[in-house]
Amino acid sequence: MIIYLEHQALTVPDGLTVAAALAFSGDERTRRSCSGAPRAPFCGMGICQECRMTIDGRRQLACQTLCREGMHVERSL
């Protein structure tokens, strides 16, 4: 399946969450903290909120969102 990460096509296996797709891509960064430090998924179950990303135009948790064909994912860097 193909998703678009920062406007670049990324082929990922079916059944992955967006957070897993980031790990698959080799760059797990999802956003930057208020101090500018890069952040990545931490808890993997939606508690820590570290994986917030813009997914198809909406702020969502990458660890709780399954990849869908053609979805657009953007980091908040």
C-alpha positions as CSV (number, residue, x, y, z in Angstrom):
1,M,0.0,0.0,0.0
2,I,1.2,3.5,-0.6
3,I,0.9,6.4,1.8
4,Y,2.3,9.9,1.4
5,L,4.7,11.0,4.1
6,E,5.6,14.7,3.7
7,H,4.4,14.5,0.1
8,Q,6.7,11.6,-0.7
9,A,5.3,8.2,-1.6
10,L,6.1,5.5,0.9
11,T,5.2,1.8,0.3
12,V,4.3,0.1,3.5
13,P,2.8,-3.4,4.3
14,D,-0.9,-3.6,5.0
15,G,-2.1,-3.5,8.6
16,L,0.4,-1.0,9.9
17,T,-0.4,2.0,12.1
18,V,1.1,5.3,11.0
19,A,3.6,5.1,13.9
20,A,4.8,1.6,12.6
21,A,5.0,3.0,9.1
22,L,7.3,5.8,10.4
23,A,9.5,3.1,12.0
24,F,9.4,1.2,8.7
25,S,10.6,4.3,6.9
26,G,13.6,4.7,9.1
27,D,12.7,8.1,10.5
28,E,10.4,7.9,13.5
29,R,10.1,11.6,14.2
30,T,6.5,12.9,14.4
31,R,6.9,16.4,15.7
32,R,9.1,18.8,17.7
33,S,8.6,19.7,21.3
34,C,8.2,23.3,22.5
35,S,11.9,23.5,23.0
36,G,12.6,22.2,19.5
37,A,13.6,18.6,20.4
38,P,12.5,16.0,17.9
39,R,9.7,13.7,19.3
40,A,8.7,10.2,18.4
41,P,6.1,7.6,19.5
42,F,6.8,6.6,23.1
43,C,3.9,4.6,24.7
44,G,2.3,3.1,21.6
45,M,-1.2,3.1,23.1
46,G,-2.3,6.8,22.9
47,I,-1.5,7.9,26.4
48,C,1.6,10.0,26.0
49,Q,0.4,12.0,22.9
50,E,4.0,12.1,21.5
51,C,2.9,10.7,18.2
52,R,0.5,13.5,17.2
53,M,0.7,14.2,13.5
54,T,-1.5,15.7,10.8
55,I,-3.1,12.8,9.0
56,D,-5.4,13.6,6.1
57,G,-5.7,17.2,7.3
58,R,-6.6,16.3,10.9
59,R,-4.4,16.1,14.1
60,Q,-4.4,12.4,15.1
61,L,-2.3,10.0,17.1
62,A,-0.1,8.0,14.8
63,C,0.0,5.0,17.1
64,Q,-3.8,4.7,17.0
65,T,-4.4,5.3,13.2
66,L,-4.2,2.5,10.7
67,C,-2.6,3.3,7.3
68,R,-5.1,3.6,4.4
69,E,-4.2,3.6,0.8
70,G,-3.3,7.2,-0.4
71,M,-3.4,8.8,3.0
72,H,-1.3,12.0,3.6
73,V,0.8,12.2,6.7
74,E,2.7,15.3,7.8
75,R,5.1,15.8,10.7
76,S,4.8,18.9,12.8
77,L,8.5,19.9,12.7
